[in-house]
Amino acid sequence: MRKIEDARDARACVKAAKAAGLSLGTWARGHGVDGRSLHAWSVNLARSSPPSAISKAGLIELVPTAVAQVAVRYVVRVGDVAIEVGDDFLDETLARAVRVLRAC
């Protein structure tokens, strides 16, 4: 079994293992490479690689965009009387209207 020589060698082996769809250990055994050496190099390469764009950014502010408003209507039935309201109704107003209807 041969040991990985340097970072270039390690990158080439890791790339070949990924391309073959194999784990590093499986690929290494099939190609006469010391799996422990390849694994150690892959860990070191991952540590020394530049951070991804997400980790560089830190906190990202998400701002909601305008969503098309769909008119929603609700029908409240009290006995044989119905009150129709939209999303913009006030709870107090609806409660007052229901109290009046109950009194009838």
N, CA, C and O atoms as a GROMACS GRO file, in nm:
protein
  416
    1MET      N    1   0.083  -0.118   0.000
    1MET     CA    2   0.000   0.000   0.000
    1MET      C    3   0.088   0.124   0.000
    1MET      O    4   0.182   0.136   0.078
    2ARG      N    5   0.055   0.215  -0.088
    2ARG     CA    6   0.133   0.338  -0.093
    2ARG      C    7   0.065   0.448  -0.014
    2ARG      O    8  -0.058   0.454  -0.007
    3LYS      N    9   0.143   0.533   0.045
    3LYS     CA   10   0.092   0.649   0.120
    3LYS      C   11   0.070   0.764   0.022
    3LYS      O   12   0.135   0.771  -0.083
    4ILE      N   13  -0.020   0.852   0.057
    4ILE     CA   14  -0.043   0.972  -0.024
    4ILE      C   15   0.080   1.061  -0.011
    4ILE      O   16   0.129   1.084   0.100
    5GLU      N   17   0.131   1.110  -0.124
    5GLU     CA   18   0.256   1.185  -0.125
    5GLU      C   19   0.240   1.331  -0.084
    5GLU      O   20   0.318   1.383  -0.005
    6ASP      N   21   0.137   1.397  -0.140
    6ASP     CA   22   0.121   1.540  -0.113
    6ASP      C   23  -0.025   1.580  -0.139
    6ASP      O   24  -0.110   1.497  -0.171
    7ALA      N   25  -0.052   1.708  -0.124
    7ALA     CA   26  -0.189   1.759  -0.140
    7ALA      C   27  -0.241   1.734  -0.282
    7ALA      O   28  -0.358   1.701  -0.301
    8ARG      N   29  -0.154   1.749  -0.381
    8ARG     CA   30  -0.196   1.727  -0.520
    8ARG      C   31  -0.240   1.582  -0.539
    8ARG      O   32  -0.343   1.555  -0.600
    9ASP      N   33  -0.162   1.490  -0.486
    9ASP     CA   34  -0.192   1.347  -0.494
    9ASP      C   35  -0.324   1.319  -0.421
    9ASP      O   36  -0.410   1.245  -0.471
   10ALA      N   37  -0.340   1.379  -0.302
   10ALA     CA   38  -0.462   1.357  -0.224
   10ALA      C   39  -0.585   1.408  -0.298
   10ALA      O   40  -0.687   1.340  -0.303
   11ARG      N   41  -0.574   1.529  -0.354
   11ARG     CA   42  -0.688   1.585  -0.429
   11ARG      C   43  -0.727   1.496  -0.546
   11ARG      O   44  -0.845   1.474  -0.572
   12ALA      N   45  -0.627   1.444  -0.617
   12ALA     CA   46  -0.654   1.357  -0.732
   12ALA      C   47  -0.723   1.229  -0.687
   12ALA      O   48  -0.817   1.182  -0.753
   13CYS      N   49  -0.679   1.171  -0.576
   13CYS     CA   50  -0.741   1.047  -0.527
   13CYS      C   51  -0.883   1.071  -0.477
   13CYS      O   52  -0.973   0.992  -0.505
   14VAL      N   53  -0.903   1.179  -0.405
   14VAL     CA   54  -1.038   1.212  -0.355
   14VAL      C   55  -1.131   1.236  -0.473
   14VAL      O   56  -1.245   1.190  -0.473
   15LYS      N   57  -1.082   1.307  -0.574
   15LYS     CA   58  -1.163   1.335  -0.693
   15LYS      C   59  -1.199   1.204  -0.765
   15LYS      O   60  -1.312   1.187  -0.811
   16ALA      N   61  -1.104   1.114  -0.775
   16ALA     CA   62  -1.127   0.985  -0.843
   16ALA      C   63  -1.228   0.900  -0.764
   16ALA      O   64  -1.313   0.835  -0.824
   17ALA      N   65  -1.219   0.902  -0.632
   17ALA     CA   66  -1.313   0.825  -0.549
   17ALA      C   67  -1.454   0.879  -0.565
   17ALA      O   68  -1.550   0.802  -0.578
   18LYS      N   69  -1.468   1.013  -0.564
   18LYS     CA   70  -1.600   1.074  -0.583
   18LYS      C   71  -1.656   1.042  -0.721
   18LYS      O   72  -1.773   1.008  -0.735
   19ALA      N   73  -1.571   1.052  -0.822
   19ALA     CA   74  -1.615   1.024  -0.960
   19ALA      C   75  -1.662   0.879  -0.974
   19ALA      O   76  -1.754   0.850  -1.050
   20ALA      N   77  -1.598   0.789  -0.899
   20ALA     CA   78  -1.634   0.647  -0.905
   20ALA      C   79  -1.755   0.617  -0.817
   20ALA      O   80  -1.812   0.508  -0.823
   21GLY      N   81  -1.794   0.716  -0.735
   21GLY     CA   82  -1.909   0.695  -0.646
   21GLY      C   83  -1.876   0.601  -0.530
   21GLY      O   84  -1.964   0.534  -0.477
   22LEU      N   85  -1.750   0.598  -0.490
   22LEU     CA   86  -1.705   0.508  -0.384
   22LEU      C   87  -1.661   0.587  -0.262
   22LEU      O   88  -1.624   0.704  -0.272
   23SER      N   89  -1.666   0.521  -0.146
   23SER     CA   90  -1.610   0.583  -0.026
   23SER      C   91  -1.459   0.589  -0.045
   23SER      O   92  -1.403   0.516  -0.127
   24LEU      N   93  -1.393   0.675   0.032
   24LEU     CA   94  -1.247   0.684   0.021
   24LEU      C   95  -1.182   0.551   0.054
   24LEU      O   96  -1.088   0.509  -0.014
   25GLY      N   97  -1.231   0.484   0.159
   25GLY     CA   98  -1.172   0.355   0.198
   25GLY      C   99  -1.185   0.250   0.091
   25GLY      O  100  -1.088   0.179   0.061
   26THR      N  101  -1.304   0.238   0.031
   26THR     CA  102  -1.326   0.138  -0.074
   26THR      C  103  -1.239   0.168  -0.196
   26THR      O  104  -1.176   0.079  -0.253
   27TRP      N  105  -1.236   0.296  -0.234
   27TRP     CA  106  -1.156   0.334  -0.350
   27TRP      C  107  -1.008   0.306  -0.322
   27TRP      O  108  -0.937   0.252  -0.407
   28ALA      N  109  -0.962   0.342  -0.202
   28ALA     CA  110  -0.820   0.324  -0.167
   28ALA      C  111  -0.780   0.177  -0.172
   28ALA      O  112  -0.676   0.144  -0.228
   29ARG      N  113  -0.862   0.088  -0.115
   29ARG     CA  114  -0.831  -0.056  -0.118
   29ARG      C  115  -0.820  -0.107  -0.261
   29ARG      O  116  -0.733  -0.188  -0.292
   30GLY      N  117  -0.908  -0.060  -0.347
   30GLY     CA  118  -0.908  -0.105  -0.485
   30GLY      C  119  -0.794  -0.050  -0.569
   30GLY      O  120  -0.766  -0.100  -0.678
   31HIS      N  121  -0.726   0.055  -0.519
   31HIS     CA  122  -0.620   0.119  -0.597
   31HIS      C  123  -0.484   0.115  -0.527
   31HIS      O  124  -0.392   0.188  -0.565
   32GLY      N  125  -0.472   0.031  -0.426
   32GLY     CA  126  -0.341   0.014  -0.360
   32GLY      C  127  -0.295   0.134  -0.281
   32GLY      O  128  -0.175   0.157  -0.264
   33VAL      N  129  -0.390   0.211  -0.232
   33VAL     CA  130  -0.358   0.331  -0.155
   33VAL      C  131  -0.391   0.305  -0.009
   33VAL      O  132  -0.492   0.241   0.022
   34ASP      N  133  -0.307   0.356   0.082
   34ASP     CA  134  -0.332   0.344   0.225
   34ASP      C  135  -0.454   0.430   0.260
   34ASP      O  136  -0.450   0.552   0.249
   35GLY      N  137  -0.562   0.365   0.301
   35GLY     CA  138  -0.687   0.435   0.330
   35GLY      C  139  -0.675   0.536   0.442
   35GLY      O  140  -0.734   0.643   0.437
   36ARG      N  141  -0.595   0.501   0.547
   36ARG     CA  142  -0.576   0.594   0.658
   36ARG      C  143  -0.503   0.720   0.612
   36ARG      O  144  -0.535   0.831   0.656
   37SER      N  145  -0.407   0.703   0.525
   37SER     CA  146  -0.333   0.816   0.471
   37SER      C  147  -0.426   0.906   0.388
   37SER      O  148  -0.424   1.028   0.400
   38LEU      N  149  -0.507   0.842   0.304
   38LEU     CA  150  -0.599   0.919   0.219
   38LEU      C  151  -0.702   0.991   0.305
   38LEU      O  152  -0.734   1.107   0.280
   39HIS      N  153  -0.754   0.924   0.405
   39HIS     CA  154  -0.854   0.987   0.492
   39HIS      C  155  -0.794   1.108   0.565
   39HIS      O  156  -0.856   1.214   0.571
   40ALA      N  157  -0.673   1.091   0.620
   40ALA     CA  158  -0.608   1.202   0.690
   40ALA      C  159  -0.586   1.321   0.597
   40ALA      O  160  -0.610   1.435   0.636
   41TRP      N  161  -0.542   1.293   0.475
   41TRP     CA  162  -0.523   1.401   0.379
   41TRP      C  163  -0.656   1.469   0.344
   41TRP      O  164  -0.662   1.591   0.332
   42SER      N  165  -0.762   1.390   0.329
   42SER     CA  166  -0.891   1.451   0.293
   42SER      C  167  -0.941   1.541   0.405
   42SER      O  168  -0.999   1.646   0.378
   43VAL      N  169  -0.919   1.501   0.531
   43VAL     CA  170  -0.959   1.585   0.645
   43VAL      C  171  -0.878   1.715   0.643
   43VAL      O  172  -0.934   1.823   0.660
   44ASN      N  173  -0.747   1.704   0.623
   44ASN     CA  174  -0.663   1.824   0.620
   44ASN      C  175  -0.699   1.915   0.504
   44ASN      O  176  -0.699   2.038   0.518
   45LEU      N  177  -0.730   1.858   0.389
   45LEU     CA  178  -0.770   1.940   0.274
   45LEU      C  179  -0.901   2.012   0.302
   45LEU      O  180  -0.916   2.129   0.267
   46ALA      N  181  -0.996   1.943   0.366
   46ALA     CA  182  -1.125   2.005   0.398
   46ALA      C  183  -1.105   2.120   0.496
   46ALA      O  184  -1.172   2.223   0.485
   47ARG      N  185  -1.014   2.104   0.590
   47ARG     CA  186  -0.988   2.211   0.689
   47ARG      C  187  -0.922   2.331   0.624
   47ARG      O  188  -0.948   2.445   0.664
   48SER      N  189  -0.837   2.307   0.527
   48SER     CA  190  -0.761   2.417   0.467
   48SER      C  191  -0.831   2.480   0.347
   48SER      O  192  -0.785   2.581   0.295
   49SER      N  193  -0.942   2.420   0.302
   49SER     CA  194  -1.011   2.477   0.186
   49SER      C  195  -1.081   2.605   0.227
   49SER      O  196  -1.122   2.619   0.343
   50PRO      N  197  -1.097   2.700   0.134
   50PRO     CA  198  -1.162   2.825   0.168
   50PRO      C  199  -1.306   2.800   0.211
   50PRO      O  200  -1.371   2.709   0.159
   51PRO      N  201  -1.357   2.880   0.304
   51PRO     CA  202  -1.494   2.859   0.351
   51PRO      C  203  -1.593   2.883   0.238
   51PRO      O  204  -1.567   2.958   0.144
   52SER      N  205  -1.706   2.819   0.249
   52SER     CA  206  -1.809   2.835   0.146
   52SER      C  207  -1.870   2.974   0.156
   52SER      O  208  -1.849   3.045   0.254
   53ALA      N  209  -1.944   3.012   0.055
   53ALA     CA  210  -2.008   3.144   0.051
   53ALA      C  211  -2.103   3.161   0.169
   53ALA      O  212  -2.117   3.272   0.221
   54ILE      N  213  -2.168   3.054   0.211
   54ILE     CA  214  -2.263   3.065   0.320
   54ILE      C  215  -2.192   3.098   0.450
   54ILE      O  216  -2.236   3.185   0.524
   55SER      N  217  -2.082   3.029   0.479
   55SER     CA  218  -2.013   3.056   0.605
   55SER      C  219  -1.942   3.191   0.602
   55SER      O  220  -1.921   3.251   0.708
   56LYS      N  221  -1.904   3.241   0.485
   56LYS     CA  222  -1.843   3.374   0.475
   56LYS      C  223  -1.945   3.483   0.505
   56LYS      O  224  -1.910   3.586   0.562
   57ALA      N  225  -2.069   3.460   0.467
   57ALA     CA  226  -2.170   3.564   0.476
   57ALA      C  227  -2.210   3.594   0.619
   57ALA      O  228  -2.250   3.707   0.648
   58GLY      N  229  -2.202   3.500   0.708
   58GLY     CA  230  -2.248   3.523   0.844
   58GLY      C  231  -2.400   3.527   0.847
   58GLY      O  232  -2.466   3.438   0.794
   59LEU      N  233  -2.454   3.632   0.907
   59LEU     CA  234  -2.600   3.645   0.911
   59LEU      C  235  -2.650   3.707   0.782
   59LEU      O  236  -2.589   3.800   0.729
   60ILE      N  237  -2.758   3.656   0.732
   60ILE     CA  238  -2.818   3.707   0.610
   60ILE      C  239  -2.958   3.753   0.643
   60ILE      O  240  -3.037   3.677   0.698
   61GLU      N  241  -2.989   3.877   0.611
   61GLU     CA  242  -3.123   3.928   0.637
   61GLU      C  243  -3.217   3.882   0.526
   61GLU      O  244  -3.189   3.902   0.408
   62LEU      N  245  -3.326   3.820   0.565
   62LEU     CA  246  -3.427   3.777   0.470
   62LEU      C  247  -3.542   3.877   0.475
   62LEU      O  248  -3.601   3.900   0.581
   63VAL      N  249  -3.573   3.935   0.361
   63VAL     CA  250  -3.678   4.036   0.354
   63VAL      C  251  -3.794   3.977   0.273
   63VAL      O  252  -3.775   3.936   0.159
   64PRO      N  253  -3.913   3.974   0.333
   64PRO     CA  254  -4.026   3.919   0.258
   64PRO      C  255  -4.060   4.006   0.138
   64PRO      O  256  -4.048   4.128   0.143
   65THR      N  257  -4.102   3.942   0.034
   65THR     CA  258  -4.145   4.015  -0.084
   65THR      C  259  -4.296   4.025  -0.083
   65THR      O  260  -4.364   3.950  -0.013
   66ALA      N  261  -4.348   4.116  -0.160
   66ALA     CA  262  -4.492   4.133  -0.166
   66ALA      C  263  -4.556   4.008  -0.225
   66ALA      O  264  -4.509   3.953  -0.324
   67VAL      N  265  -4.663   3.965  -0.163
   67VAL     CA  266  -4.735   3.848  -0.210
   67VAL      C  267  -4.871   3.896  -0.259
   67VAL      O  268  -4.936   3.979  -0.196
   68ALA      N  269  -4.912   3.844  -0.371
   68ALA     CA  270  -5.042   3.882  -0.425
   68ALA      C  271  -5.150   3.853  -0.323
   68ALA      O  272  -5.160   3.742  -0.269
   69GLN      N  273  -5.231   3.953  -0.296
   69GLN     CA  274  -5.338   3.938  -0.198
   69GLN      C  275  -5.459   3.873  -0.264
   69GLN      O  276  -5.505   3.916  -0.370
   70VAL      N  277  -5.508   3.771  -0.200
   70VAL     CA  278  -5.629   3.705  -0.247
   70VAL      C  279  -5.739   3.742  -0.149
   70VAL      O  280  -5.725   3.723  -0.028
   71ALA      N  281  -5.847   3.793  -0.201
   71ALA     CA  282  -5.958   3.832  -0.114
   71ALA      C  283  -6.020   3.707  -0.052
   71ALA      O  284  -6.074   3.621  -0.122
   72VAL      N  285  -6.011   3.699   0.082
   72VAL     CA  286  -6.067   3.586   0.154
   72VAL      C  287  -6.190   3.636   0.228
   72VAL      O  288  -6.187   3.741   0.293
   73ARG      N  289  -6.296   3.562   0.216
   73ARG     CA  290  -6.421   3.600   0.283
   73ARG      C  291  -6.461   3.488   0.377
   73ARG      O  292  -6.444   3.370   0.346
   74TYR      N  293  -6.515   3.527   0.492
   74TYR     CA  294  -6.563   3.432   0.592
   74TYR      C  295  -6.710   3.460   0.616
   74TYR      O  296  -6.753   3.575   0.620
   75VAL      N  297  -6.786   3.354   0.633
   75VAL     CA  298  -6.928   3.369   0.662
   75VAL      C  299  -6.954   3.313   0.801
   75VAL      O  300  -6.925   3.197   0.830
   76VAL      N  301  -7.008   3.399   0.888
   76VAL     CA  302  -7.044   3.359   1.024
   76VAL      C  303  -7.196   3.350   1.029
   76VAL      O  304  -7.264   3.448   1.000
   77ARG      N  305  -7.249   3.232   1.066
   77ARG     CA  306  -7.394   3.212   1.072
   77ARG      C  307  -7.437   3.205   1.218
   77ARG      O  308  -7.379   3.132   1.299
   78VAL      N  309  -7.539   3.282   1.248
   78VAL     CA  310  -7.603   3.277   1.379
   78VAL      C  311  -7.752   3.255   1.350
   78VAL      O  312  -7.823   3.347   1.308
   79GLY      N  313  -7.796   3.134   1.375
   79GLY     CA  314  -7.935   3.100   1.339
   79GLY      C  315  -7.951   3.106   1.189
   79GLY      O  316  -7.876   3.042   1.114
   80ASP      N  317  -8.050   3.183   1.144
   80ASP     CA  318  -8.072   3.194   1.000
   80ASP      C  319  -8.012   3.322   0.942
   80ASP      O  320  -8.041   3.358   0.828
   81VAL      N  321  -7.930   3.390   1.019
   81VAL     CA  322  -7.866   3.514   0.974
   81VAL      C  323  -7.717   3.487   0.951
   81VAL      O  324  -7.653   3.414   1.027
   82ALA      N  325  -7.663   3.547   0.845
   82ALA     CA  326  -7.522   3.529   0.813
   82ALA      C  327  -7.453   3.665   0.807
   82ALA      O  328  -7.509   3.763   0.757
   83ILE      N  329  -7.332   3.669   0.857
   83ILE     CA  330  -7.248   3.789   0.847
   83ILE      C  331  -7.124   3.747   0.768
   83ILE      O  332  -7.059   3.648   0.799
   84GLU      N  333  -7.094   3.825   0.664
   84GLU     CA  334  -6.978   3.795   0.581
   84GLU      C  335  -6.872   3.900   0.607
   84GLU      O  336  -6.899   4.020   0.601
   85VAL      N  337  -6.748   3.854   0.637
   85VAL     CA  338  -6.638   3.946   0.666
   85VAL      C  339  -6.514   3.901   0.589
   85VAL      O  340  -6.505   3.788   0.542
   86GLY      N  341  -6.419   3.993   0.577
   86GLY     CA  342  -6.292   3.963   0.513
   86GLY      C  343  -6.182   3.955   0.616
   86GLY      O  344  -6.207   3.966   0.736
   87ASP      N  345  -6.058   3.937   0.570
   87ASP     CA  346  -5.944   3.929   0.662
   87ASP      C  347  -5.920   4.060   0.737
   87ASP      O  348  -5.854   4.061   0.841
   88ASP      N  349  -5.972   4.170   0.686
   88ASP     CA  350  -5.946   4.300   0.746
   88ASP      C  351  -6.047   4.339   0.854
   88ASP      O  352  -6.041   4.452   0.904
   89PHE      N  353  -6.140   4.250   0.892
   89PHE     CA  354  -6.240   4.286   0.993
   89PHE      C  355  -6.177   4.295   1.131
   89PHE      O  356  -6.072   4.236   1.157
   90LEU      N  357  -6.241   4.370   1.218
   90LEU     CA  358  -6.195   4.384   1.356
   90LEU      C  359  -6.271   4.285   1.443
   90LEU      O  360  -6.393   4.273   1.431
   91ASP      N  361  -6.200   4.215   1.529
   91ASP     CA  362  -6.263   4.116   1.617
   91ASP      C  363  -6.374   4.179   1.701
   91ASP      O  364  -6.481   4.120   1.718
   92GLU      N  365  -6.347   4.299   1.753
   92GLU     CA  366  -6.445   4.364   1.839
   92GLU      C  367  -6.575   4.394   1.764
   92GLU      O  368  -6.684   4.380   1.818
   93THR      N  369  -6.561   4.436   1.640
   93THR     CA  370  -6.679   4.469   1.560
   93THR      C  371  -6.762   4.344   1.533
   93THR      O  372  -6.885   4.347   1.543
   94LEU      N  373  -6.696   4.235   1.500
   94LEU     CA  374  -6.769   4.110   1.475
   94LEU      C  375  -6.836   4.061   1.604
   94LEU      O  376  -6.951   4.018   1.600
   95ALA      N  377  -6.766   4.068   1.716
   95ALA     CA  378  -6.825   4.024   1.843
   95ALA      C  379  -6.948   4.108   1.875
   95ALA      O  380  -7.049   4.053   1.919
   96ARG      N  381  -6.942   4.238   1.854
   96ARG     CA  382  -7.056   4.326   1.880
   96ARG      C  383  -7.173   4.290   1.790
   96ARG      O  384  -7.288   4.287   1.835
   97ALA      N  385  -7.145   4.262   1.661
   97ALA     CA  386  -7.252   4.226   1.567
   97ALA      C  387  -7.317   4.094   1.607
   97ALA      O  388  -7.439   4.080   1.598
   98VAL      N  389  -7.238   3.997   1.652
   98VAL     CA  390  -7.293   3.867   1.694
   98VAL      C  391  -7.379   3.885   1.820
   98VAL      O  392  -7.485   3.822   1.832
   99ARG      N  393  -7.335   3.971   1.914
   99ARG     CA  394  -7.416   3.997   2.033
   99ARG      C  395  -7.550   4.058   1.997
   99ARG      O  396  -7.653   4.023   2.055
  100VAL      N  397  -7.549   4.149   1.900
  100VAL     CA  398  -7.675   4.212   1.857
  100VAL      C  399  -7.766   4.107   1.794
  100VAL      O  400  -7.887   4.106   1.820
  101LEU      N  401  -7.709   4.019   1.711
  101LEU     CA  402  -7.791   3.916   1.646
  101LEU      C  403  -7.850   3.820   1.750
  101LEU      O  404  -7.965   3.780   1.737
  102ARG      N  405  -7.773   3.783   1.850
  102ARG     CA  406  -7.823   3.692   1.953
  102ARG      C  407  -7.939   3.756   2.032
  102ARG      O  408  -8.030   3.686   2.076
  103ALA      N  409  -7.933   3.885   2.046
  103ALA     CA  410  -8.038   3.955   2.122
  103ALA      C  411  -8.171   3.961   2.046
  103ALA      O  412  -8.276   3.984   2.105
  104CYS      N  413  -8.166   3.940   1.919
  104CYS     CA  414  -8.288   3.951   1.837
  104CYS      C  415  -8.379   3.832   1.856
  104CYS      O  416  -8.485   3.826   1.794
   0.00000   0.00000   0.00000
